Amino acid sequence: MQTERVTFLTTPGHKAALDAFARESGMSVGHVVREATSRYVAETAFEDEEEALAALVAEVNLSLPKIHEAIDSMIDTLDRTHAKVDAALRTMGVRP
């Protein structure tokens, strides 16, 4: 794995807490920071995805009444068409 150095400034108290956490967890400070930042980035991206999903759901909810209306209209058209075909087949003697 190729790595690059990242430097950040923190308070002495935060650095001591980070060192202690890493030591108690059996990890290096670098590993703890990589894990923490990876989780932060993933959670932030997930929040953005959640917002996009919420907007998409809102759009679908607005569209559903129109979709239902269109489907109901298609069903009515098919029912009328079936009745006409059935009547024509009866007239021709194909159906009793």
Backbone as a ProteinNet text record, in pm:
[ID]
protein_1_A
[PRIMARY]
MQTERVTFLTTPGHKAALDAFARESGMSVGHVVREATSRYVAETAFEDEEEALAALVAEVNLSLPKIHEAIDSMIDTLDRTHAKVDAALRTMGVRP
[TERTIARY]
84.9	0	89.5	67.4	141.6	76.6	153.4	98	153.1	82.3	126.5	109.3	189.9	186.8	83	2.9	-93.5	-62.5	-50.5	-20.6	-138.7	-179	-284.2	-247.1	-298.9	-270.2	-383.8	-347.5	-447.2	-392.3	-476.8	-433.3	-352.6	-270.4	-196.2	-289.1	-400.7	-494.3	-555.9	-592.8	-649.8	-545.5	-422.8	-313.9	-291.6	-292.5	-273.3	-387.4	-510.2	-625.7	-616.3	-572.8	-556.8	-448.8	-337.3	-230	-279.3	-351.7	-400.7	-500.9	-591.5	-691.3	-623.1	-527.1	-456.6	-382.3	-312.1	-236.9	-330.3	-442.6	-537.8	-606.7	-619.2	-684.3	-586.2	-458.2	-357.6	-334.9	-358.9	-341.4	-245	-195	-113.2	-205.9	-150.7	-228.7	-270.2	-182.1	-214.9	-333.3	-334.9	-446.2	-577.4	-572.8	-693.4	-744	-653.9	-693.3	-747.7	-682.1	-733.3	-874.1	-894.2	-1026.2	-1131.3	-1096.4	-1192.1	-1227.7	-1128.4	-1157.8	-1232.3	-1202	-1275.2	-1422.4	-1448	-1588	-1658	-1588.3	-1647.9	-1685.6	-1594.8	-1621.9	-1739.3	-1741.7	-1850.6	-1984.1	-1985.7	-2110.7	-2158.6	-2066.6	-2103.5	-2161.4	-2099.6	-2151.4	-2288.2	-2305.5	-2433.6	-2541.8	-2508.7	-2606	-2648.7	-2553.3	-2585.9	-2676.3	-2647.2	-2730.1	-2870.5	-2878.3	-3008.5	-3091.4	-3027.2	-3097.5	-3147.2	-3062	-3101	-3215.4	-3206.5	-3312.1	-3443.5	-3437.8	-3559.3	-3622.8	-3540.2	-3592.6	-3655.5	-3592.1	-3646.2	-3779.7	-3788.2	-3913.9	-4024	-3991.7	-4090.9	-4142.1	-4052.8	-4093.6	-4181.6	-4144.7	-4225.7	-4363.9	-4368.3	-4498.4	-4586.2	-4526	-4602.9	-4653.6	-4575.3	-4610.4	-4710.8	-4717.9	-4802.7	-4949.5	-5013.2	-5153	-5170.1	-5077.7	-5085.6	-5064.8	-4974.2	-4949.3	-5072.4	-5132.2	-5253.2	-5367.1	-5380.2	-5484.2	-5460.5	-5337	-5304.1	-5331.2	-5294.7	-5318.6	-5468	-5543.1	-5689.1	-5749.8	-5700.6	-5749.7	-5716.6	-5596.8	-5558.3	-5645.6	-5675	-5760.5	-5899.2	-5953.5	-6085.4	-6083.4	-5978.3	-5966.2	-5957.7	-5879.7	-5869.8	-6002.5	-6072.8	-6204.1	-6300.7	-6304	-6392.4	-6351.1	-6222.5	-6171.7	-6206.1	-6186.9	-6222	-6370.7	-6453.5	-6597.8	-6632	-6567.7	-6593.6	-6546.3	-6429.7	-6377.3	-6468.2	-6509.7	-6599.6	-6730.4	-6785.5	-6910.8	-6891.4	-6779.6	-6753.5	-6739.9	-6672.2	-6655.7	-6789.6	-6875.3	-7009.8	-7090.9	-7081.3	-7154.9	-7106.7	-6978.8	-6924	-6948.5	-7001.6	-7028.3	-6907.8	-6799.2	-6677.3	-6694.9	-6769.7	-6795.7	-6947.6	-6980.3	-7125.6	-7187.2
-117.5	0	124	210.8	335.2	432.5	505.5	597.9	737.9	834	972.6	1026	1121.7	1179.1	1290.5	1289.4	1394.3	1445.8	1574.9	1634.8	1721.3	1709.5	1797.2	1843.4	1957.7	2015.9	1985.4	1956.1	1929.4	1975.9	1976.1	2018.8	1907.3	1942.8	1838.8	1736	1781.2	1689.2	1591.2	1640.8	1554	1454.6	1500.2	1410.8	1302	1337.7	1237.4	1136.2	1184.1	1093.4	1002.4	1054.6	975.7	869.3	908.7	812.9	701.9	740.4	641.9	547	602	518.7	419.4	466.6	378.8	269	304.9	207.8	103.4	148.1	56.3	-33.8	15.3	-61.5	-150.2	-137.3	-216.4	-171.2	-44.8	10.1	127.2	162	282.6	404	519.6	643	663.2	634.5	647.7	560.6	436	346	400.4	449.7	506.6	624.7	712.5	830.3	788.4	690.8	643.3	586.2	502.4	442.7	550.1	644.9	749.5	836.4	874.6	960	882.7	754.9	673.7	664.6	641.9	634.6	768.5	876.5	1009.4	1036.9	1006.8	1030.5	944.3	817.9	728	776.4	819.3	868.3	995.1	1083.9	1208.2	1178.2	1086.8	1047.8	983.9	902.9	836.1	940.3	1045	1150.7	1217.9	1244	1303.5	1209.6	1079.2	981.2	977.2	989.8	990.7	1110.8	1226.6	1345.7	1325.7	1268.4	1243.7	1143	1039.8	939.1	1000.2	1085.9	1151.3	1237.4	1307.5	1389.4	1300.5	1187.7	1094.7	1037.4	1000.8	946.8	1051.3	1175.1	1282.4	1295.4	1287.7	1295.8	1177.8	1059.2	940.1	954.5	1001.9	1019.7	1120.5	1223.3	1320	1257.1	1166.1	1104.3	991.1	926.4	808.5	831.7	941	960.2	964.6	1030.5	1036.5	897.6	821.7	686.2	599.7	607.1	529.2	568.3	697.4	745.1	690.5	692.8	642.3	492.6	418.2	273.4	244.4	317	298.3	326.8	430.9	464.5	352.7	298.5	188.2	65.3	36.5	-78.3	-58.2	63.6	92.7	75.2	124.9	111.7	-35.5	-113.2	-256.4	-328	-293	-355.2	-325.4	-199.4	-164	-236.5	-244.5	-313.2	-461.9	-524.2	-666.2	-689	-599.1	-612.4	-601.9	-507.8	-492.2	-614.4	-666.7	-785.5	-904.6	-918.1	-1028.2	-1018.5	-897.4	-878	-910.2	-867.7	-895.7	-1045.3	-1115.6	-1260.3	-1333.4	-1282.3	-1342.6	-1321	-1200.2	-1168.3	-1260.2	-1290.1	-1374.3	-1522.6	-1552.4	-1691.7	-1766.5	-1697.4	-1762.4	-1797.1	-1712.9	-1735.4	-1754.7	-1843.4	-1862.3	-1747.2
0	0	0	-96.3	-101.2	-5.4	71.6	169.7	147.7	203.7	204.9	345.5	378.7	512.7	520.1	626.9	655.9	795.3	808.5	938.2	979.2	1105.8	1156.2	1295.9	1332.8	1463.3	1558.7	1682.7	1785.9	1920.3	2017.9	2151.9	2217.9	2314.5	2386.1	2452.9	2504.8	2569.2	2469.7	2351.3	2248.9	2199.3	2182.7	2138.5	2242	2370.3	2475.4	2474.8	2455.6	2450.5	2329.2	2217.4	2095.8	2114.7	2173.4	2201.4	2294.6	2399.1	2495.9	2431	2351.4	2284.4	2191.6	2114.4	2020.3	2096.3	2201.9	2281.9	2342	2400.7	2463.2	2360.3	2238.6	2132.6	2057.1	2086.7	2017.3	1874.5	1848.6	1713.9	1718.7	1602.1	1593.8	1587.3	1619.4	1608.4	1462.8	1369	1227.5	1187.8	1241	1209.5	1265.5	1388.9	1450.3	1368.2	1327.8	1250.6	1113.6	1046.9	917.5	932.1	1033.3	1054.9	1083.2	1170.6	1208	1087.6	1009.6	894.3	785.9	768.4	671.1	708.4	836.4	882.5	864.7	896.9	882.9	737.8	646.3	503.9	457.9	499.5	459.9	515.3	641	701.2	633.2	598.1	531.1	393.1	321.8	190.3	206	310.2	334.6	362.5	437.1	464.2	334.7	244.7	115.2	35.4	41	-27.8	32.5	164.4	232	186.2	173.3	126.1	-17.5	-101.8	-241	-247.2	-164	-161.1	-113.4	-13.1	37.3	-72.7	-149.7	-260.1	-366.7	-394.9	-494.2	-448	-321.8	-267.5	-277	-248.1	-258.1	-401.6	-498.9	-639.4	-678.5	-634.1	-664.3	-602.3	-479.5	-413.5	-486.9	-543.8	-623.1	-752.7	-809.5	-937.7	-924.9	-810.1	-795	-830.3	-788.2	-828.3	-980.6	-1050.4	-1197.2	-1257.4	-1201.6	-1250.7	-1230.6	-1112.1	-1084.8	-1180.3	-1204.2	-1295.9	-1437.2	-1481.8	-1615.2	-1624.7	-1521.2	-1521.3	-1521.3	-1439.2	-1436.8	-1574.5	-1641	-1774.6	-1874.1	-1864.7	-1953.2	-1928.5	-1804.1	-1771.3	-1829.7	-1815.2	-1873.5	-2025.4	-2090.9	-2236	-2275.7	-2203	-2232.7	-2211.1	-2103.7	-2078.8	-2193.5	-2241	-2352.6	-2481	-2504.1	-2622.8	-2618.2	-2501.9	-2487.8	-2514.4	-2464.6	-2485.4	-2633.7	-2704.3	-2847.8	-2925.7	-2892.8	-2960.7	-2932.2	-2805.7	-2769.5	-2847.3	-2855.7	-2929.6	-3077.8	-3135.1	-3276.5	-3300	-3209.1	-3224.3	-3209.5	-3121.8	-3106.8	-3235.2	-3291.4	-3414.9	-3527.9	-3531.7	-3636.4	-3608.1	-3489	-3453.2	-3403.4	-3376.2	-3324.8	-3177.8	-3109	-2966.9	-2949.5	-2857.5	-2833.4	-2757.5
[MASK]
++++++++++++++++++++++++++++++++++++++++++++++++++++++++++++++++++++++++++++++++++++++++++++++++

